Amino acid sequence: MDYLQNHIWCSDSNWGGGYDCRHLISLSMYKDHNLDDWYNIVDRNADYYEVEANIAFRNLTGMSMEPKTVINFKPEVLQWLDNNVKDRVDPECIKGWCVGSIAYRASTNFSMAVFFHRRNDALAFVKKFSKWGKPVHYCQYFSDVRKKLNLETLKYEEI
């Protein structure tokens, strides 16, 4: 898992609408250091989404196409987020975390991100669900900190 602190937003969150925050945890299926985490916490067939092209095809031909499978975190991961991430004081969205909506997540089946309002919640998520217990890539844009976890020593090295 990788950590980024910056001006971050999710354009279409699971809570409906945009979600502005400062902290992002991402993991990708195509990065070796993420594979164990990926298979442990991501459900590759969690949701289904009928893309507009499928609807247009059905309207044009009368034939139906299968809806696209969409990834999401496993239910126990989403439950952990609900139970352990504090809500924020914001009338726009009180939740302290979000993932993309089904339509947002339908754009890729190879990476997932969870957006956090607080740094401590983001790092607690990594500590709980990452094999390494720490983000492999750690970047704080505002203080110009960029580190990579040495997977043999489990110590950070400057990038």
URQUIKA-V609167 format. One record per backbone hydrogen bond with DSSP energy under -0.5 kcal/mol. NH is the residue of the N-H (numbers start at 1). CO is the residue of the C=O. Records with the same first field share a line. If there is no record, write none. Layout:
NH=CO + CO
This chain:
2=26
3=137
4=24
5=139
6=4 + 22
8=6 + 21
10=19
11=9
13=17
14=99
16=13
19=10
21=8
22=116
23=116
24=4
25=114
26=2
27=112
29=110
30=110
31=28
32=30
34=31
35=31 + 32
38=34
39=35
40=36
41=37
42=38
43=72
44=42
46=43 + 70
47=70
49=68
51=49
54=51
55=51
56=52
57=53
58=54
59=55
60=56
61=57
62=58
68=49
70=47
72=43
74=41
77=74
78=74
79=75
80=76
81=77
82=78
83=79
84=80
85=81
86=84
88=94
90=88
98=115
101=12
105=101
106=102
107=104
108=105
112=27
114=25
115=98
116=23
117=96
118=96
122=118
123=119
124=120
125=121
126=122
127=123
128=124
129=125
130=126
136=1
137=1
138=147
139=3
140=145
141=5 + 139
144=140 + 141
145=140
146=144
147=138
148=157
149=136
150=155
151=149
154=150
155=150
157=148
159=146
